[in-house]
Amino acid sequence: MVIDGMRPGVLARLGIDHAALRNANERIITVSPSGFGDNVPIANTIAVNDVTAAVVSALTAVLALHHRTLTGEGQRTWDSLAGTPLYLQANEPVRYRGGPVRRPRLGPARGRPGRGLL
């Protein structure tokens, strides 16, 4: 497994991108987090690392390992530091589309008005 922190295109210029590594070993997994993704006008812009994006990169690595266990094939995974928080927040607008969501009261006094934790 290769995890790179380079800007998009750097590994290709060095001759060690996923395609080159896959020619040497078809089971190779490459994890390529970037600031904004590979195919956008601001792809080469520096971005600050984010813990959430690191967790997502780790998850994609684990999923790629599982895929390799099942199929014998490696793969390339990539995510963007900018896209990860947007992805994680996507659930809220989807839930709201039908109107406000009433959340149940939490805490030991559930069902007694004014006594719950929330």
TORFIRO-593928 format. One line per field, with one value per residue: residue in three letters; x, y, z of N, C-alpha, C, CB in turn; residue number from 0. Coordinates in steps of 0.05 Angstrom, whole numbers, plus 32768, in hexadecimal, padded with zeros to 4 digits. Atoms other than C-alpha are relative to their C-alpha. Glycine has a CB too. Layout:
! residues N
rest	c(ALA/...) .
nX	c(X/...) .
nY	c(Y/...) .
nZ	c(Z/...) .
caX	c(X/...) .
caY	c(Y/...) .
caZ	c(Z/...) .
cX	c(X/...) .
cY	c(Y/...) .
cZ	c(Z/...) .
cbX	c(X/...) .
cbY	c(Y/...) .
cbZ	c(Z/...) .
nr	c(NUM/...) .
This chain:
! residues 118
rest	c(MET/VAL/ILE/ASP/GLY/MET/ARG/PRO/GLY/VAL/LEU/ALA/ARG/LEU/GLY/ILE/ASP/HIS/ALA/ALA/LEU/ARG/ASN/ALA/ASN/GLU/ARG/ILE/ILE/THR/VAL/SER/PRO/SER/GLY/PHE/GLY/ASP/ASN/VAL/PRO/ILE/ALA/ASN/THR/ILE/ALA/VAL/ASN/ASP/VAL/THR/ALA/ALA/VAL/VAL/SER/ALA/LEU/THR/ALA/VAL/LEU/ALA/LEU/HIS/HIS/ARG/THR/LEU/THR/GLY/GLU/GLY/GLN/ARG/THR/TRP/ASP/SER/LEU/ALA/GLY/THR/PRO/LEU/TYR/LEU/GLN/ALA/ASN/GLU/PRO/VAL/ARG/TYR/ARG/GLY/GLY/PRO/VAL/ARG/ARG/PRO/ARG/LEU/GLY/PRO/ALA/ARG/GLY/ARG/PRO/GLY/ARG/GLY/LEU/LEU) .
nX	c(8011/7FF2/8010/7FF0/800B/7FF7/8014/8007/7FEE/7FE4/7FF7/7FFE/7FE7/7FEA/8002/8009/801D/800E/7FFD/7FE5/7FFE/8011/7FF1/7FED/800F/801C/800E/7FF9/8015/7FF6/8013/7FF6/8010/7FF7/800F/801A/8006/7FED/8009/800D/7FED/7FF0/7FF5/7FE4/8000/7FFA/8016/7FF8/800A/8017/8002/8016/7FF7/7FEE/8011/800C/7FEA/7FFC/8017/7FFD/7FEA/800B/8012/7FF0/7FF4/8016/8004/7FEA/8003/8015/7FFC/7FE4/7FF8/7FFC/800E/7FF9/8015/7FF9/8015/7FF6/8004/8017/8019/8007/8014/8019/800C/800A/8017/8015/8018/8012/8013/8012/8015/8011/800F/801C/8009/7FF0/8000/8003/7FEF/800B/7FF3/7FEC/7FFB/8010/801B/800D/801D/800A/7FF9/7FEF/7FEF/7FEB/7FE6/8000) .
nY	c(7FE9/7FE7/7FE8/7FE9/7FE6/7FED/7FF3/8010/8000/8002/801C/8006/7FF4/8010/801B/8013/7FFD/8019/8010/800C/8013/8017/8011/8010/8011/7FFA/7FFF/7FE7/7FED/7FE5/7FEE/7FE5/7FE9/7FE6/7FEA/7FFA/8014/8001/7FF5/7FE6/7FEB/7FFA/801A/7FFC/7FEE/800D/8001/8008/801A/8001/801A/800E/800A/8016/8017/800A/800D/801A/8011/8008/8014/8019/800B/800A/801A/8014/8006/8010/801B/800E/8002/8002/7FE8/7FE7/7FEA/7FE5/7FF1/7FE4/7FEF/7FE4/7FF4/7FEE/800F/8012/7FF4/7FFD/801A/8007/7FEF/8003/800C/7FEC/7FF5/8015/8005/7FE9/7FFA/8004/7FEF/8003/801A/7FFF/8014/8009/7FF6/8012/7FFE/8011/7FF6/8000/8001/7FEC/7FE6/7FEF/8010/800F/7FF3/7FEF) .
nZ	c(8000/8001/7FF9/8009/7FF8/8014/8011/8017/8016/7FF8/8002/801D/800A/7FF5/800B/7FEC/7FFC/7FFC/8018/8001/7FEA/8006/8013/7FF1/7FED/8005/7FE6/7FF2/7FF9/7FFB/7FF4/8009/7FF8/800B/7FF5/800D/8015/8016/8019/7FFD/8006/7FE9/7FF6/7FF6/7FE9/7FE6/7FED/7FE5/7FF9/7FEF/7FF3/800C/801A/7FFA/7FF9/8019/800F/7FF3/8007/801C/8001/7FF6/8015/8017/7FF7/8001/801D/8009/7FF5/800F/801D/8007/800F/7FF2/800C/7FF7/7FF3/7FFC/7FF4/7FFD/7FE5/8002/8004/7FE9/7FEE/800E/8002/7FE6/7FFA/8015/7FF5/7FF5/8014/800A/7FEC/7FFD/8018/7FFD/7FEA/7FE8/7FF3/7FE3/7FF3/7FE6/7FE8/7FF6/7FE4/7FEF/7FFC/801A/7FFF/7FED/800B/7FF1/7FEE/800F/8002/8019) .
caX	c(8000/8019/7FFD/8013/800A/8021/7FFB/7FD7/8007/8048/804C/803F/8079/80A5/808E/8070/8026/7FF1/7FF6/8041/803D/8005/8030/8062/802D/7FE4/7FD2/7FED/7FBF/7FCC/7FA9/7FAD/7F8D/7F90/7F77/7F40/7F42/7F68/7F3E/7F2C/7F4C/7F66/7F83/7FCA/7FB5/7FD1/7F9E/7FA5/7FA0/7F62/7F57/7F14/7F34/7F6A/7F34/7F12/7F55/7F60/7F1B/7F27/7F68/7F44/7F0E/7F43/7F65/7F22/7F17/7F5C/7F4E/7F0F/7F28/7F73/7F75/7F92/7F75/7F7F/7F56/7F54/7F2D/7F31/7F3A/7F06/7ED3/7ED5/7EB2/7E7E/7E71/7E69/7E37/7E0E/7DDD/7DC0/7DA4/7D88/7D63/7D47/7D2A/7CE7/7CE2/7CFF/7D12/7CF8/7D2D/7D19/7D28/7D66/7D75/7D56/7D18/7D01/7CB7/7CB2/7CB1/7CEA/7D0F/7D39/7D82/7D74) .
caY	c(8000/8045/8083/80C3/810B/812B/815B/813A/8127/8125/80D9/80D4/8104/80D9/809A/807A/8088/8052/803A/8030/800E/7FE1/7FCA/7FB1/7F94/7F8E/7F87/7FCD/7FFE/8048/807A/80C2/80F7/813D/8182/8189/814A/8139/8156/819C/81DF/81E8/81A1/81BB/81EA/81D9/81C5/81BD/8176/8163/812B/8119/8112/80E6/80B8/80B4/80A4/806D/8052/8051/802B/7FF7/7FEF/7FE7/7FB1/7F8D/7F93/7F76/7F3C/7F2B/7F36/7F34/7F78/7FB8/7FFC/8047/806E/80B9/80ED/8138/815E/8190/815B/8130/8162/816F/8125/811C/8155/813E/8118/8156/8177/8134/8129/8170/816D/8155/818A/8191/8151/814A/8128/80FD/8117/80F8/80E9/80C7/80F4/80E3/80F1/8124/816B/8197/815F/8140/814F/816C) .
caZ	c(8000/7FEE/800F/7FEE/8005/7FC4/7F98/7F5D/7F25/7F4D/7F51/7F06/7EF8/7F24/7F00/7F3E/7F36/7F40/7EF8/7EFB/7F3F/7F27/7EED/7F21/7F50/7F3E/7F88/7F99/7FBD/7FB9/7FE5/7FCB/7FF6/7FD8/7FE9/7FB5/7F89/7F4A/7F12/7F27/7F15/7F5C/7F62/7F6F/7FA7/7FEB/801F/806A/8083/80A8/80DA/80BB/8076/8095/80B2/806E/804C/8080/8072/8027/8034/805E/8029/7FF3/801D/8024/7FD9/7FCD/7FFC/7FD6/7F8F/7F91/7F6F/7F8A/7F7C/7F82/7FB4/7FBA/7FE0/7FEA/802A/8012/7FFE/803D/806C/8036/802E/8079/807D/8041/806D/808E/804E/8037/8078/8076/8030/8049/807F/80C5/80E9/812F/8158/8194/81D9/81F9/8241/827D/827F/8239/8230/8268/824A/8261/8284/824C/8240/81FA) .
cX	c(8012/7FED/8011/7FF2/8008/7FE8/7FFB/8015/801E/800A/8003/801A/8018/8000/7FF8/7FE3/7FF3/8004/801B/8004/7FF0/800D/8014/7FF2/7FE3/7FF0/8005/7FE7/800E/7FEA/800B/7FED/800B/7FEF/7FE4/7FF9/8014/7FF8/7FF1/8015/8013/800E/801B/8002/8005/7FE8/800B/7FF4/7FEB/7FFD/7FE9/8008/8013/7FF1/7FF4/8015/8006/7FEA/8002/8016/7FF6/7FED/800F/800D/7FEB/7FFB/8016/7FFF/7FEB/8007/801C/800B/8005/7FF0/800B/7FE8/8009/7FE8/800C/7FFA/7FE8/7FE6/7FF7/7FEC/7FE5/7FF1/7FF4/7FE8/7FE8/7FE6/7FEC/7FED/7FED/7FEA/7FEC/7FED/7FE2/7FF4/8011/7FFD/7FFD/8011/7FF4/8010/8014/8002/7FEC/7FE3/7FF1/7FE2/7FF5/800A/8012/8014/8017/801A/8000/7FE3) .
cY	c(8019/8016/8018/801A/8015/800D/7FED/8003/7FFC/7FE4/7FF8/800C/7FF1/7FE3/7FEA/8004/7FE4/7FEE/7FF3/7FEB/7FE7/7FEE/7FEE/7FED/8006/8000/801A/8011/801B/8011/801C/8015/801A/8016/8003/7FEB/8003/8010/801A/8016/8007/7FE8/8004/8013/7FF1/8002/7FF7/7FE5/8001/7FE4/7FEF/7FF4/7FE9/7FE6/7FF5/7FF2/7FE5/7FEC/7FF6/7FEB/7FE5/7FF3/7FF5/7FE6/7FEA/7FF8/7FED/7FE3/7FF0/7FFA/7FFB/8018/8018/8016/801B/800D/801D/800F/801C/800A/8013/7FF1/7FF0/800D/8004/7FE5/7FF8/8010/7FFC/7FF4/8014/800C/7FEB/7FFB/8018/8004/7FFD/8012/7FFB/7FE4/8004/7FEA/7FF8/800D/7FEB/8004/7FF0/8009/8001/7FFE/8014/801C/8010/7FF2/7FF1/8010/8013/8006) .
cZ	c(8000/8006/7FF9/8009/7FEC/7FF2/7FE8/7FEA/8007/7FFD/7FE3/7FF4/800A/7FF5/8014/8007/8002/7FE8/7FFE/8016/7FFB/7FEC/800F/8012/7FFE/801A/800F/8006/8004/800B/7FFC/800A/7FF4/800B/7FF4/7FEB/7FE9/7FE7/8002/7FFB/8017/800C/800D/8017/8019/8012/801B/8006/8015/800C/7FF3/7FE5/8004/8007/7FE6/7FEF/800C/7FF9/7FE4/7FFE/800A/7FEC/7FE8/8008/8000/7FE3/7FF5/800B/7FF1/7FE3/7FF8/7FF2/8013/7FF3/800A/800E/8002/800C/8002/801C/8000/7FFE/8017/8013/7FF2/7FFE/801B/8008/7FED/800B/800A/7FEB/7FF6/8013/8001/7FE9/8003/8017/8019/800C/801E/800D/801B/8017/800A/801E/8011/8004/7FE6/8004/8014/7FF7/8013/8012/7FF2/7FFE/7FE8/7FF9) .
cbX	c(7FED/800D/7FF7/8004/800A/8011/800A/7FE4/7FFD/8003/7FED/7FE7/8002/7FFF/801B/8012/7FF3/7FE2/7FFB/8015/7FF7/7FE4/800E/8012/800B/7FF4/8008/8014/7FF1/800B/7FFC/8002/7FFF/8000/800F/8001/7FE4/8004/7FEF/7FF4/7FF2/7FEF/8002/8012/7FE5/8019/7FE9/7FF7/8018/7FE6/7FFB/7FE8/800E/8013/7FEB/7FF3/8019/8003/7FE5/8005/8017/7FF1/7FEC/8015/800B/7FE7/7FFF/801B/7FF8/7FE6/7FF6/8005/7FEB/801E/7FE2/800A/7FF9/8008/7FF6/7FF2/801A/8003/8003/8019/800A/8004/8015/8016/8008/800A/8008/800F/800F/8010/800C/8011/8009/7FFA/7FE3/7FF8/801A/7FE2/801D/8000/7FEC/801B/7FFE/800D/8001/800A/7FF7/800A/7FE8/7FEF/7FEF/7FF6/8016/800E) .
cbY	c(8000/8004/8000/8001/8007/7FF1/801C/8006/8019/8009/7FEE/800B/801D/8000/7FF8/8003/8011/8005/8011/8016/800D/800A/8012/8013/8004/7FEB/7FE9/8010/7FF7/800C/7FFA/8001/8003/8000/8019/801B/8003/7FE4/7FEC/8003/8019/800E/7FEC/8008/800F/800D/7FED/8015/7FEE/8009/8003/8013/8016/8007/8008/8017/8011/8004/800E/8018/800A/8005/8015/8015/8003/800B/801A/800D/8002/8011/8019/7FE8/8007/8008/7FFE/8011/7FF4/800E/7FF6/8012/8010/8013/7FEF/7FF9/801A/800B/7FEB/8003/801D/7FEE/7FED/8016/800C/7FE6/7FFC/8019/7FEE/7FE4/7FFB/8015/7FF0/7FFE/800B/7FE2/8007/8005/801D/7FFF/801C/7FE8/7FE5/7FFA/8010/8012/7FED/7FFA/7FEB/7FF2) .
cbZ	c(8018/7FE3/801E/7FE2/801B/7FEB/7FF6/7FF6/7FF1/801E/800E/7FF1/8009/801E/7FF5/8019/7FEA/8005/7FE6/8004/801A/7FF6/7FEB/8010/801D/7FEE/8012/7FEF/801A/7FE6/8020/7FE2/801F/7FE1/7FFB/7FF4/7FF6/7FF8/7FF2/801D/7FF8/8015/7FE9/7FEA/8002/800D/7FF7/8015/8009/7FF1/801E/7FFC/7FF0/8017/8014/7FF0/8000/801E/8005/7FED/8011/801B/7FF7/7FF9/801D/800E/7FF0/8008/801E/8001/7FF3/7FEF/7FEB/8001/8005/7FE9/801C/7FE5/801B/7FEA/8008/7FE8/7FE9/800F/800A/7FE4/7FF8/8015/8000/7FEA/8016/800D/7FEA/7FFA/801B/8003/7FEA/8006/8007/8014/7FF9/8009/8003/8002/8016/7FF3/8009/801B/800D/7FEF/8007/801E/7FF9/8010/8010/7FE4/7FFC/7FE9) .
nr	c(0/1/2/3/4/5/6/7/8/9/10/11/12/13/14/15/16/17/18/19/20/21/22/23/24/25/26/27/28/29/30/31/32/33/34/35/36/37/38/39/40/41/42/43/44/45/46/47/48/49/50/51/52/53/54/55/56/57/58/59/60/61/62/63/64/65/66/67/68/69/70/71/72/73/74/75/76/77/78/79/80/81/82/83/84/85/86/87/88/89/90/91/92/93/94/95/96/97/98/99/100/101/102/103/104/105/106/107/108/109/110/111/112/113/114/115/116/117) .
